[in-house]
Amino acid sequence: MGLSGLGYLFRQSAGDFDTQRAFGTSVVAATISVVCFTLSLRAERAVAERWR
C-alpha cells in the first residue's frame, strides 16, 4: 500500500473513522479515473478514425 498517495490517505481516514476525508479521497480518485478513461477513449477514437 505504501506510505503516501490516495490509497494510503483513504485507508488511514477509514481506519480513523474520518468519513469526510475518506469520502473526499474517494471522490478525487473517482474523478481522476473518469478523466483518464475519457482521455484514453478520445485517443482510441482518434487513432481508429485515422486508420480507417
All heavy atoms as atom14 arrays in JSON, in Angstrom:
{
  "sequence": "MGLSGLGYLFRQSAGDFDTQRAFGTSVVAATISVVCFTLSLRAERAVAERWR",
  "atom14_mask": [
    [1, 1, 1, 1, 1, 1, 1, 1, 0, 0, 0, 0, 0, 0],
    [1, 1, 1, 1, 0, 0, 0, 0, 0, 0, 0, 0, 0, 0],
    [1, 1, 1, 1, 1, 1, 1, 1, 0, 0, 0, 0, 0, 0],
    [1, 1, 1, 1, 1, 1, 0, 0, 0, 0, 0, 0, 0, 0],
    [1, 1, 1, 1, 0, 0, 0, 0, 0, 0, 0, 0, 0, 0],
    [1, 1, 1, 1, 1, 1, 1, 1, 0, 0, 0, 0, 0, 0],
    [1, 1, 1, 1, 0, 0, 0, 0, 0, 0, 0, 0, 0, 0],
    [1, 1, 1, 1, 1, 1, 1, 1, 1, 1, 1, 1, 0, 0],
    [1, 1, 1, 1, 1, 1, 1, 1, 0, 0, 0, 0, 0, 0],
    [1, 1, 1, 1, 1, 1, 1, 1, 1, 1, 1, 0, 0, 0],
    [1, 1, 1, 1, 1, 1, 1, 1, 1, 1, 1, 0, 0, 0],
    [1, 1, 1, 1, 1, 1, 1, 1, 1, 0, 0, 0, 0, 0],
    [1, 1, 1, 1, 1, 1, 0, 0, 0, 0, 0, 0, 0, 0],
    [1, 1, 1, 1, 1, 0, 0, 0, 0, 0, 0, 0, 0, 0],
    [1, 1, 1, 1, 0, 0, 0, 0, 0, 0, 0, 0, 0, 0],
    [1, 1, 1, 1, 1, 1, 1, 1, 0, 0, 0, 0, 0, 0],
    [1, 1, 1, 1, 1, 1, 1, 1, 1, 1, 1, 0, 0, 0],
    [1, 1, 1, 1, 1, 1, 1, 1, 0, 0, 0, 0, 0, 0],
    [1, 1, 1, 1, 1, 1, 1, 0, 0, 0, 0, 0, 0, 0],
    [1, 1, 1, 1, 1, 1, 1, 1, 1, 0, 0, 0, 0, 0],
    [1, 1, 1, 1, 1, 1, 1, 1, 1, 1, 1, 0, 0, 0],
    [1, 1, 1, 1, 1, 0, 0, 0, 0, 0, 0, 0, 0, 0],
    [1, 1, 1, 1, 1, 1, 1, 1, 1, 1, 1, 0, 0, 0],
    [1, 1, 1, 1, 0, 0, 0, 0, 0, 0, 0, 0, 0, 0],
    [1, 1, 1, 1, 1, 1, 1, 0, 0, 0, 0, 0, 0, 0],
    [1, 1, 1, 1, 1, 1, 0, 0, 0, 0, 0, 0, 0, 0],
    [1, 1, 1, 1, 1, 1, 1, 0, 0, 0, 0, 0, 0, 0],
    [1, 1, 1, 1, 1, 1, 1, 0, 0, 0, 0, 0, 0, 0],
    [1, 1, 1, 1, 1, 0, 0, 0, 0, 0, 0, 0, 0, 0],
    [1, 1, 1, 1, 1, 0, 0, 0, 0, 0, 0, 0, 0, 0],
    [1, 1, 1, 1, 1, 1, 1, 0, 0, 0, 0, 0, 0, 0],
    [1, 1, 1, 1, 1, 1, 1, 1, 0, 0, 0, 0, 0, 0],
    [1, 1, 1, 1, 1, 1, 0, 0, 0, 0, 0, 0, 0, 0],
    [1, 1, 1, 1, 1, 1, 1, 0, 0, 0, 0, 0, 0, 0],
    [1, 1, 1, 1, 1, 1, 1, 0, 0, 0, 0, 0, 0, 0],
    [1, 1, 1, 1, 1, 1, 0, 0, 0, 0, 0, 0, 0, 0],
    [1, 1, 1, 1, 1, 1, 1, 1, 1, 1, 1, 0, 0, 0],
    [1, 1, 1, 1, 1, 1, 1, 0, 0, 0, 0, 0, 0, 0],
    [1, 1, 1, 1, 1, 1, 1, 1, 0, 0, 0, 0, 0, 0],
    [1, 1, 1, 1, 1, 1, 0, 0, 0, 0, 0, 0, 0, 0],
    [1, 1, 1, 1, 1, 1, 1, 1, 0, 0, 0, 0, 0, 0],
    [1, 1, 1, 1, 1, 1, 1, 1, 1, 1, 1, 0, 0, 0],
    [1, 1, 1, 1, 1, 0, 0, 0, 0, 0, 0, 0, 0, 0],
    [1, 1, 1, 1, 1, 1, 1, 1, 1, 0, 0, 0, 0, 0],
    [1, 1, 1, 1, 1, 1, 1, 1, 1, 1, 1, 0, 0, 0],
    [1, 1, 1, 1, 1, 0, 0, 0, 0, 0, 0, 0, 0, 0],
    [1, 1, 1, 1, 1, 1, 1, 0, 0, 0, 0, 0, 0, 0],
    [1, 1, 1, 1, 1, 0, 0, 0, 0, 0, 0, 0, 0, 0],
    [1, 1, 1, 1, 1, 1, 1, 1, 1, 0, 0, 0, 0, 0],
    [1, 1, 1, 1, 1, 1, 1, 1, 1, 1, 1, 0, 0, 0],
    [1, 1, 1, 1, 1, 1, 1, 1, 1, 1, 1, 1, 1, 1],
    [1, 1, 1, 1, 1, 1, 1, 1, 1, 1, 1, 0, 0, 0]
  ],
  "atom14_positions": [
    [[0.82, -1.18, 0.0], [0.0, 0.0, 0.0], [0.87, 1.25, 0.0], [0.48, 2.24, -0.55], [-0.92, -0.02, 1.21], [-1.85, 1.12, 1.26], [-3.34, 0.79, 0.39], [-4.56, 1.01, 1.58], [0.0, 0.0, 0.0], [0.0, 0.0, 0.0], [0.0, 0.0, 0.0], [0.0, 0.0, 0.0], [0.0, 0.0, 0.0], [0.0, 0.0, 0.0]],
    [[2.0, 1.23, 0.61], [2.86, 2.4, 0.63], [2.56, 3.31, 1.79], [1.7, 3.05, 2.64], [0.0, 0.0, 0.0], [0.0, 0.0, 0.0], [0.0, 0.0, 0.0], [0.0, 0.0, 0.0], [0.0, 0.0, 0.0], [0.0, 0.0, 0.0], [0.0, 0.0, 0.0], [0.0, 0.0, 0.0], [0.0, 0.0, 0.0], [0.0, 0.0, 0.0]],
    [[3.27, 4.43, 1.82], [3.09, 5.39, 2.9], [2.67, 6.76, 2.38], [2.79, 7.76, 3.08], [4.4, 5.52, 3.69], [4.85, 4.25, 4.4], [6.21, 4.47, 5.05], [3.83, 3.8, 5.42], [0.0, 0.0, 0.0], [0.0, 0.0, 0.0], [0.0, 0.0, 0.0], [0.0, 0.0, 0.0], [0.0, 0.0, 0.0], [0.0, 0.0, 0.0]],
    [[2.19, 6.79, 1.15], [1.71, 8.06, 0.59], [0.71, 7.74, -0.51], [0.54, 6.6, -0.9], [2.88, 8.87, 0.03], [3.48, 8.18, -1.04], [0.0, 0.0, 0.0], [0.0, 0.0, 0.0], [0.0, 0.0, 0.0], [0.0, 0.0, 0.0], [0.0, 0.0, 0.0], [0.0, 0.0, 0.0], [0.0, 0.0, 0.0], [0.0, 0.0, 0.0]],
    [[0.06, 8.75, -0.99], [-0.88, 8.59, -2.08], [-2.33, 8.52, -1.61], [-2.63, 8.54, -0.41], [0.0, 0.0, 0.0], [0.0, 0.0, 0.0], [0.0, 0.0, 0.0], [0.0, 0.0, 0.0], [0.0, 0.0, 0.0], [0.0, 0.0, 0.0], [0.0, 0.0, 0.0], [0.0, 0.0, 0.0], [0.0, 0.0, 0.0], [0.0, 0.0, 0.0]],
    [[-3.22, 8.45, -2.59], [-4.65, 8.45, -2.29], [-5.09, 7.19, -1.56], [-5.94, 7.24, -0.66], [-5.46, 8.61, -3.57], [-5.43, 9.98, -4.22], [-6.16, 9.95, -5.55], [-6.05, 11.01, -3.31], [0.0, 0.0, 0.0], [0.0, 0.0, 0.0], [0.0, 0.0, 0.0], [0.0, 0.0, 0.0], [0.0, 0.0, 0.0], [0.0, 0.0, 0.0]],
    [[-4.54, 6.05, -1.95], [-4.92, 4.81, -1.29], [-4.55, 4.8, 0.18], [-5.33, 4.39, 1.04], [0.0, 0.0, 0.0], [0.0, 0.0, 0.0], [0.0, 0.0, 0.0], [0.0, 0.0, 0.0], [0.0, 0.0, 0.0], [0.0, 0.0, 0.0], [0.0, 0.0, 0.0], [0.0, 0.0, 0.0], [0.0, 0.0, 0.0], [0.0, 0.0, 0.0]],
    [[-3.36, 5.27, 0.47], [-2.91, 5.36, 1.86], [-3.77, 6.34, 2.65], [-4.19, 6.06, 3.77], [-1.45, 5.77, 1.92], [-0.93, 5.95, 3.33], [-0.64, 4.86, 4.12], [-0.77, 7.22, 3.86], [-0.18, 5.01, 5.42], [-0.31, 7.4, 5.15], [-0.02, 6.29, 5.93], [0.43, 6.45, 7.22], [0.0, 0.0, 0.0], [0.0, 0.0, 0.0]],
    [[-4.04, 7.5, 2.05], [-4.85, 8.51, 2.72], [-6.26, 7.98, 2.99], [-6.82, 8.18, 4.07], [-4.92, 9.79, 1.89], [-5.66, 10.97, 2.5], [-5.01, 11.39, 3.82], [-5.68, 12.13, 1.52], [0.0, 0.0, 0.0], [0.0, 0.0, 0.0], [0.0, 0.0, 0.0], [0.0, 0.0, 0.0], [0.0, 0.0, 0.0], [0.0, 0.0, 0.0]],
    [[-6.83, 7.27, 2.02], [-8.16, 6.7, 2.21], [-8.16, 5.67, 3.33], [-9.03, 5.67, 4.19], [-8.67, 6.07, 0.91], [-10.01, 5.42, 1.08], [-11.16, 6.18, 1.11], [-10.12, 4.05, 1.22], [-12.4, 5.58, 1.28], [-11.34, 3.44, 1.38], [-12.48, 4.21, 1.41], [0.0, 0.0, 0.0], [0.0, 0.0, 0.0], [0.0, 0.0, 0.0]],
    [[-7.18, 4.78, 3.3], [-7.13, 3.72, 4.31], [-6.91, 4.31, 5.71], [-7.53, 3.86, 6.68], [-6.0, 2.74, 3.98], [-5.96, 1.57, 4.88], [-7.21, 0.72, 4.7], [-7.3, -0.2, 5.8], [-8.37, -0.38, 6.54], [-9.48, 0.27, 6.28], [-8.37, -1.22, 7.53], [0.0, 0.0, 0.0], [0.0, 0.0, 0.0], [0.0, 0.0, 0.0]],
    [[-6.06, 5.31, 5.81], [-5.83, 5.95, 7.1], [-7.09, 6.65, 7.59], [-7.46, 6.56, 8.76], [-4.68, 6.95, 6.99], [-4.31, 7.6, 8.3], [-3.19, 8.61, 8.13], [-2.95, 9.1, 7.03], [-2.51, 8.92, 9.2], [0.0, 0.0, 0.0], [0.0, 0.0, 0.0], [0.0, 0.0, 0.0], [0.0, 0.0, 0.0], [0.0, 0.0, 0.0]],
    [[-7.78, 7.34, 6.69], [-9.01, 8.05, 7.06], [-10.11, 7.08, 7.48], [-10.84, 7.33, 8.44], [-9.5, 8.9, 5.9], [-8.52, 9.83, 5.53], [0.0, 0.0, 0.0], [0.0, 0.0, 0.0], [0.0, 0.0, 0.0], [0.0, 0.0, 0.0], [0.0, 0.0, 0.0], [0.0, 0.0, 0.0], [0.0, 0.0, 0.0], [0.0, 0.0, 0.0]],
    [[-10.24, 5.99, 6.73], [-11.26, 5.0, 7.07], [-10.94, 4.34, 8.41], [-11.85, 4.08, 9.21], [-11.36, 3.95, 5.97], [0.0, 0.0, 0.0], [0.0, 0.0, 0.0], [0.0, 0.0, 0.0], [0.0, 0.0, 0.0], [0.0, 0.0, 0.0], [0.0, 0.0, 0.0], [0.0, 0.0, 0.0], [0.0, 0.0, 0.0], [0.0, 0.0, 0.0]],
    [[-9.68, 4.09, 8.66], [-9.28, 3.49, 9.93], [-9.52, 4.4, 11.12], [-9.82, 3.94, 12.22], [0.0, 0.0, 0.0], [0.0, 0.0, 0.0], [0.0, 0.0, 0.0], [0.0, 0.0, 0.0], [0.0, 0.0, 0.0], [0.0, 0.0, 0.0], [0.0, 0.0, 0.0], [0.0, 0.0, 0.0], [0.0, 0.0, 0.0], [0.0, 0.0, 0.0]],
    [[-9.41, 5.69, 10.89], [-9.64, 6.68, 11.95], [-11.1, 7.13, 12.02], [-11.44, 8.01, 12.8], [-8.76, 7.91, 11.73], [-7.29, 7.62, 11.88], [-6.96, 6.6, 12.51], [-6.47, 8.41, 11.36], [0.0, 0.0, 0.0], [0.0, 0.0, 0.0], [0.0, 0.0, 0.0], [0.0, 0.0, 0.0], [0.0, 0.0, 0.0], [0.0, 0.0, 0.0]],
    [[-11.95, 6.54, 11.19], [-13.37, 6.9, 11.09], [-13.57, 8.38, 10.73], [-14.52, 9.03, 11.18], [-14.12, 6.56, 12.38], [-14.11, 5.1, 12.69], [-13.31, 4.59, 13.69], [-14.9, 4.23, 11.96], [-13.29, 3.24, 13.98], [-14.89, 2.87, 12.24], [-14.09, 2.37, 13.25], [0.0, 0.0, 0.0], [0.0, 0.0, 0.0], [0.0, 0.0, 0.0]],
    [[-12.66, 8.91, 9.93], [-12.78, 10.28, 9.41], [-13.5, 10.2, 8.07], [-12.89, 10.17, 7.01], [-11.39, 10.9, 9.26], [-11.44, 12.37, 8.89], [-12.56, 12.91, 8.75], [-10.36, 12.97, 8.74], [0.0, 0.0, 0.0], [0.0, 0.0, 0.0], [0.0, 0.0, 0.0], [0.0, 0.0, 0.0], [0.0, 0.0, 0.0], [0.0, 0.0, 0.0]],
    [[-14.83, 10.14, 8.14], [-15.62, 9.86, 6.93], [-15.54, 10.99, 5.91], [-15.59, 10.71, 4.71], [-17.09, 9.6, 7.29], [-17.61, 10.69, 8.05], [-17.22, 8.32, 8.1], [0.0, 0.0, 0.0], [0.0, 0.0, 0.0], [0.0, 0.0, 0.0], [0.0, 0.0, 0.0], [0.0, 0.0, 0.0], [0.0, 0.0, 0.0], [0.0, 0.0, 0.0]],
    [[-15.42, 12.21, 6.35], [-15.35, 13.31, 5.39], [-14.08, 13.22, 4.55], [-14.12, 13.38, 3.33], [-15.4, 14.66, 6.1], [-16.75, 14.99, 6.67], [-16.77, 16.35, 7.35], [-15.74, 16.84, 7.79], [-17.95, 16.94, 7.46], [0.0, 0.0, 0.0], [0.0, 0.0, 0.0], [0.0, 0.0, 0.0], [0.0, 0.0, 0.0], [0.0, 0.0, 0.0]],
    [[-12.97, 12.95, 5.17], [-11.71, 12.82, 4.43], [-11.73, 11.58, 3.55], [-11.27, 11.61, 2.41], [-10.53, 12.78, 5.38], [-9.21, 12.62, 4.62], [-8.04, 12.69, 5.52], [-7.75, 14.11, 5.71], [-6.84, 14.58, 6.52], [-6.15, 13.75, 7.27], [-6.61, 15.86, 6.62], [0.0, 0.0, 0.0], [0.0, 0.0, 0.0], [0.0, 0.0, 0.0]],
    [[-12.27, 10.48, 4.05], [-12.35, 9.25, 3.26], [-13.24, 9.46, 2.03], [-12.9, 9.04, 0.92], [-12.88, 8.11, 4.11], [0.0, 0.0, 0.0], [0.0, 0.0, 0.0], [0.0, 0.0, 0.0], [0.0, 0.0, 0.0], [0.0, 0.0, 0.0], [0.0, 0.0, 0.0], [0.0, 0.0, 0.0], [0.0, 0.0, 0.0], [0.0, 0.0, 0.0]],
    [[-14.37, 10.14, 2.21], [-15.26, 10.41, 1.1], [-14.59, 11.35, 0.1], [-14.66, 11.13, -1.11], [-16.57, 11.03, 1.6], [-17.55, 11.32, 0.5], [-18.23, 10.29, -0.13], [-17.79, 12.62, 0.09], [-19.13, 10.55, -1.15], [-18.68, 12.89, -0.92], [-19.36, 11.86, -1.55], [0.0, 0.0, 0.0], [0.0, 0.0, 0.0], [0.0, 0.0, 0.0]],
    [[-13.92, 12.38, 0.58], [-13.23, 13.31, -0.3], [-12.14, 12.63, -1.1], [-11.97, 12.87, -2.3], [0.0, 0.0, 0.0], [0.0, 0.0, 0.0], [0.0, 0.0, 0.0], [0.0, 0.0, 0.0], [0.0, 0.0, 0.0], [0.0, 0.0, 0.0], [0.0, 0.0, 0.0], [0.0, 0.0, 0.0], [0.0, 0.0, 0.0], [0.0, 0.0, 0.0]],
    [[-11.41, 11.73, -0.45], [-10.36, 10.98, -1.13], [-10.95, 10.09, -2.22], [-10.42, 10.01, -3.32], [-9.58, 10.13, -0.12], [-9.09, 10.98, 0.9], [-8.43, 9.42, -0.78], [0.0, 0.0, 0.0], [0.0, 0.0, 0.0], [0.0, 0.0, 0.0], [0.0, 0.0, 0.0], [0.0, 0.0, 0.0], [0.0, 0.0, 0.0], [0.0, 0.0, 0.0]],
    [[-12.06, 9.44, -1.92], [-12.68, 8.58, -2.93], [-13.26, 9.38, -4.09], [-13.21, 8.93, -5.23], [-13.76, 7.69, -2.29], [-14.8, 8.47, -1.76], [0.0, 0.0, 0.0], [0.0, 0.0, 0.0], [0.0, 0.0, 0.0], [0.0, 0.0, 0.0], [0.0, 0.0, 0.0], [0.0, 0.0, 0.0], [0.0, 0.0, 0.0], [0.0, 0.0, 0.0]],
    [[-13.75, 10.58, -3.82], [-14.24, 11.44, -4.9], [-13.09, 11.87, -5.81], [-13.22, 11.86, -7.04], [-15.0, 12.67, -4.33], [-15.24, 13.71, -5.4], [-16.3, 12.24, -3.69], [0.0, 0.0, 0.0], [0.0, 0.0, 0.0], [0.0, 0.0, 0.0], [0.0, 0.0, 0.0], [0.0, 0.0, 0.0], [0.0, 0.0, 0.0], [0.0, 0.0, 0.0]],
    [[-11.97, 12.22, -5.22], [-10.79, 12.6, -6.01], [-10.32, 11.43, -6.87], [-10.05, 11.58, -8.06], [-9.66, 13.12, -5.1], [-8.36, 13.27, -5.87], [-10.05, 14.44, -4.47], [0.0, 0.0, 0.0], [0.0, 0.0, 0.0], [0.0, 0.0, 0.0], [0.0, 0.0, 0.0], [0.0, 0.0, 0.0], [0.0, 0.0, 0.0], [0.0, 0.0, 0.0]],
    [[-10.25, 10.24, -6.28], [-9.82, 9.05, -7.03], [-10.8, 8.73, -8.16], [-10.37, 8.4, -9.28], [-9.69, 7.86, -6.09], [0.0, 0.0, 0.0], [0.0, 0.0, 0.0], [0.0, 0.0, 0.0], [0.0, 0.0, 0.0], [0.0, 0.0, 0.0], [0.0, 0.0, 0.0], [0.0, 0.0, 0.0], [0.0, 0.0, 0.0], [0.0, 0.0, 0.0]],
    [[-12.08, 8.85, -7.91], [-13.08, 8.59, -8.95], [-12.99, 9.63, -10.07], [-13.09, 9.28, -11.25], [-14.48, 8.58, -8.36], [0.0, 0.0, 0.0], [0.0, 0.0, 0.0], [0.0, 0.0, 0.0], [0.0, 0.0, 0.0], [0.0, 0.0, 0.0], [0.0, 0.0, 0.0], [0.0, 0.0, 0.0], [0.0, 0.0, 0.0], [0.0, 0.0, 0.0]],
    [[-12.77, 10.88, -9.72], [-12.64, 11.93, -10.73], [-11.41, 11.7, -11.6], [-11.49, 11.82, -12.84], [-12.54, 13.31, -10.04], [-13.71, 13.5, -9.23], [-12.43, 14.42, -11.05], [0.0, 0.0, 0.0], [0.0, 0.0, 0.0], [0.0, 0.0, 0.0], [0.0, 0.0, 0.0], [0.0, 0.0, 0.0], [0.0, 0.0, 0.0], [0.0, 0.0, 0.0]],
    [[-10.31, 11.36, -11.0], [-9.09, 11.06, -11.77], [-9.33, 9.88, -12.7], [-8.92, 9.89, -13.86], [-7.91, 10.81, -10.82], [-7.51, 12.1, -10.13], [-6.72, 10.21, -11.57], [-6.49, 11.93, -9.01], [0.0, 0.0, 0.0], [0.0, 0.0, 0.0], [0.0, 0.0, 0.0], [0.0, 0.0, 0.0], [0.0, 0.0, 0.0], [0.0, 0.0, 0.0]],
    [[-10.03, 8.86, -12.22], [-10.33, 7.68, -13.04], [-11.19, 8.04, -14.24], [-10.94, 7.58, -15.36], [-11.03, 6.62, -12.21], [-10.21, 6.18, -11.17], [0.0, 0.0, 0.0], [0.0, 0.0, 0.0], [0.0, 0.0, 0.0], [0.0, 0.0, 0.0], [0.0, 0.0, 0.0], [0.0, 0.0, 0.0], [0.0, 0.0, 0.0], [0.0, 0.0, 0.0]],
    [[-12.21, 8.84, -14.03], [-13.1, 9.23, -15.12], [-12.35, 10.07, -16.15], [-12.52, 9.88, -17.36], [-14.34, 9.99, -14.57], [-15.13, 10.64, -15.69], [-15.22, 9.03, -13.78], [0.0, 0.0, 0.0], [0.0, 0.0, 0.0], [0.0, 0.0, 0.0], [0.0, 0.0, 0.0], [0.0, 0.0, 0.0], [0.0, 0.0, 0.0], [0.0, 0.0, 0.0]],
    [[-11.52, 10.99, -15.7], [-10.74, 11.82, -16.61], [-9.78, 10.97, -17.44], [-9.68, 11.12, -18.66], [-9.98, 12.93, -15.85], [-8.94, 13.61, -16.72], [-10.96, 13.95, -15.29], [0.0, 0.0, 0.0], [0.0, 0.0, 0.0], [0.0, 0.0, 0.0], [0.0, 0.0, 0.0], [0.0, 0.0, 0.0], [0.0, 0.0, 0.0], [0.0, 0.0, 0.0]],
    [[-9.09, 10.04, -16.79], [-8.17, 9.15, -17.53], [-8.91, 8.29, -18.53], [-8.45, 8.08, -19.66], [-7.38, 8.29, -16.55], [-6.13, 9.2, -15.64], [0.0, 0.0, 0.0], [0.0, 0.0, 0.0], [0.0, 0.0, 0.0], [0.0, 0.0, 0.0], [0.0, 0.0, 0.0], [0.0, 0.0, 0.0], [0.0, 0.0, 0.0], [0.0, 0.0, 0.0]],
    [[-10.06, 7.77, -18.15], [-10.85, 6.95, -19.06], [-11.32, 7.77, -20.26], [-11.24, 7.32, -21.4], [-12.07, 6.36, -18.33], [-12.96, 5.57, -19.24], [-12.62, 4.29, -19.62], [-14.14, 6.12, -19.73], [-13.44, 3.55, -20.46], [-14.96, 5.41, -20.57], [-14.61, 4.11, -20.94], [0.0, 0.0, 0.0], [0.0, 0.0, 0.0], [0.0, 0.0, 0.0]],
    [[-11.79, 8.98, -20.01], [-12.26, 9.84, -21.1], [-11.13, 10.18, -22.05], [-11.3, 10.15, -23.27], [-12.89, 11.12, -20.52], [-13.96, 10.75, -19.64], [-13.42, 12.02, -21.62], [0.0, 0.0, 0.0], [0.0, 0.0, 0.0], [0.0, 0.0, 0.0], [0.0, 0.0, 0.0], [0.0, 0.0, 0.0], [0.0, 0.0, 0.0], [0.0, 0.0, 0.0]],
    [[-9.97, 10.51, -21.53], [-8.82, 10.83, -22.38], [-8.39, 9.63, -23.21], [-8.09, 9.76, -24.4], [-7.66, 11.34, -21.54], [-7.85, 12.71, -20.9], [-6.68, 13.03, -19.98], [-8.02, 13.78, -21.95], [0.0, 0.0, 0.0], [0.0, 0.0, 0.0], [0.0, 0.0, 0.0], [0.0, 0.0, 0.0], [0.0, 0.0, 0.0], [0.0, 0.0, 0.0]],
    [[-8.36, 8.45, -22.6], [-7.97, 7.26, -23.37], [-9.02, 6.9, -24.4], [-8.68, 6.45, -25.51], [-7.72, 6.08, -22.43], [-8.89, 5.7, -21.77], [0.0, 0.0, 0.0], [0.0, 0.0, 0.0], [0.0, 0.0, 0.0], [0.0, 0.0, 0.0], [0.0, 0.0, 0.0], [0.0, 0.0, 0.0], [0.0, 0.0, 0.0], [0.0, 0.0, 0.0]],
    [[-10.28, 7.11, -24.11], [-11.34, 6.86, -25.09], [-11.21, 7.8, -26.28], [-11.33, 7.36, -27.44], [-12.71, 7.02, -24.43], [-13.92, 6.72, -25.29], [-13.93, 5.25, -25.71], [-15.19, 7.06, -24.53], [0.0, 0.0, 0.0], [0.0, 0.0, 0.0], [0.0, 0.0, 0.0], [0.0, 0.0, 0.0], [0.0, 0.0, 0.0], [0.0, 0.0, 0.0]],
    [[-10.94, 9.06, -26.03], [-10.75, 10.02, -27.12], [-9.53, 9.68, -27.96], [-9.57, 9.78, -29.19], [-10.63, 11.44, -26.58], [-11.93, 11.99, -26.08], [-11.79, 13.41, -25.62], [-13.06, 13.92, -25.12], [-13.22, 15.11, -24.62], [-12.2, 15.94, -24.54], [-14.39, 15.49, -24.18], [0.0, 0.0, 0.0], [0.0, 0.0, 0.0], [0.0, 0.0, 0.0]],
    [[-8.46, 9.26, -27.31], [-7.25, 8.87, -28.05], [-7.53, 7.64, -28.9], [-7.1, 7.57, -30.06], [-6.11, 8.59, -27.07], [0.0, 0.0, 0.0], [0.0, 0.0, 0.0], [0.0, 0.0, 0.0], [0.0, 0.0, 0.0], [0.0, 0.0, 0.0], [0.0, 0.0, 0.0], [0.0, 0.0, 0.0], [0.0, 0.0, 0.0], [0.0, 0.0, 0.0]],
    [[-8.25, 6.68, -28.35], [-8.58, 5.48, -29.11], [-9.43, 5.82, -30.33], [-9.19, 5.31, -31.42], [-9.34, 4.5, -28.21], [-9.78, 3.25, -28.93], [-10.65, 2.36, -28.08], [-10.98, 2.74, -26.93], [-11.01, 1.28, -28.56], [0.0, 0.0, 0.0], [0.0, 0.0, 0.0], [0.0, 0.0, 0.0], [0.0, 0.0, 0.0], [0.0, 0.0, 0.0]],
    [[-10.41, 6.67, -30.16], [-11.26, 7.06, -31.29], [-10.47, 7.82, -32.36], [-10.71, 7.64, -33.54], [-12.43, 7.9, -30.8], [-13.46, 7.08, -30.06], [-14.62, 7.93, -29.6], [-15.6, 7.09, -28.9], [-16.61, 7.56, -28.23], [-16.8, 8.88, -28.14], [-17.45, 6.75, -27.62], [0.0, 0.0, 0.0], [0.0, 0.0, 0.0], [0.0, 0.0, 0.0]],
    [[-9.55, 8.68, -31.92], [-8.75, 9.43, -32.88], [-7.86, 8.49, -33.7], [-7.73, 8.65, -34.92], [-7.9, 10.48, -32.16], [0.0, 0.0, 0.0], [0.0, 0.0, 0.0], [0.0, 0.0, 0.0], [0.0, 0.0, 0.0], [0.0, 0.0, 0.0], [0.0, 0.0, 0.0], [0.0, 0.0, 0.0], [0.0, 0.0, 0.0], [0.0, 0.0, 0.0]],
    [[-7.25, 7.53, -33.05], [-6.39, 6.58, -33.74], [-7.23, 5.68, -34.66], [-6.85, 5.44, -35.8], [-5.59, 5.73, -32.73], [-4.91, 4.57, -33.4], [-4.57, 6.6, -32.0], [0.0, 0.0, 0.0], [0.0, 0.0, 0.0], [0.0, 0.0, 0.0], [0.0, 0.0, 0.0], [0.0, 0.0, 0.0], [0.0, 0.0, 0.0], [0.0, 0.0, 0.0]],
    [[-8.36, 5.23, -34.2], [-9.23, 4.38, -35.01], [-9.74, 5.13, -36.24], [-9.82, 4.56, -37.33], [-10.4, 3.86, -34.18], [0.0, 0.0, 0.0], [0.0, 0.0, 0.0], [0.0, 0.0, 0.0], [0.0, 0.0, 0.0], [0.0, 0.0, 0.0], [0.0, 0.0, 0.0], [0.0, 0.0, 0.0], [0.0, 0.0, 0.0], [0.0, 0.0, 0.0]],
    [[-10.06, 6.39, -36.06], [-10.55, 7.21, -37.18], [-9.46, 7.42, -38.22], [-9.71, 7.4, -39.42], [-11.08, 8.55, -36.66], [-11.76, 9.39, -37.71], [-13.04, 8.78, -38.23], [-13.74, 8.08, -37.47], [-13.34, 8.99, -39.43], [0.0, 0.0, 0.0], [0.0, 0.0, 0.0], [0.0, 0.0, 0.0], [0.0, 0.0, 0.0], [0.0, 0.0, 0.0]],
    [[-8.26, 7.6, -37.75], [-7.15, 7.84, -38.67], [-6.83, 6.61, -39.49], [-6.42, 6.7, -40.65], [-5.91, 8.29, -37.89], [-4.75, 8.55, -38.79], [-3.59, 9.08, -38.07], [-2.51, 9.24, -39.04], [-1.49, 9.99, -38.88], [-1.38, 10.7, -37.77], [-0.55, 10.08, -39.78], [0.0, 0.0, 0.0], [0.0, 0.0, 0.0], [0.0, 0.0, 0.0]],
    [[-6.97, 5.42, -38.92], [-6.59, 4.2, -39.59], [-7.72, 3.59, -40.42], [-7.58, 2.51, -40.95], [-6.08, 3.18, -38.58], [-4.75, 3.58, -38.06], [-4.49, 4.21, -36.89], [-3.48, 3.42, -38.71], [-3.15, 4.45, -36.76], [-2.5, 3.96, -37.86], [-3.08, 2.85, -39.92], [-1.15, 3.97, -38.19], [-1.74, 2.85, -40.23], [-0.79, 3.39, -39.38]],
    [[-8.83, 4.27, -40.54], [-9.93, 3.75, -41.38], [-9.65, 3.98, -42.82], [-9.07, 4.77, -43.36], [-11.24, 4.42, -41.02], [-11.8, 3.83, -39.76], [-13.18, 4.35, -39.55], [-13.61, 3.88, -38.24], [-14.84, 3.91, -37.85], [-15.77, 4.38, -38.63], [-15.17, 3.47, -36.68], [0.0, 0.0, 0.0], [0.0, 0.0, 0.0], [0.0, 0.0, 0.0]]
  ]
}
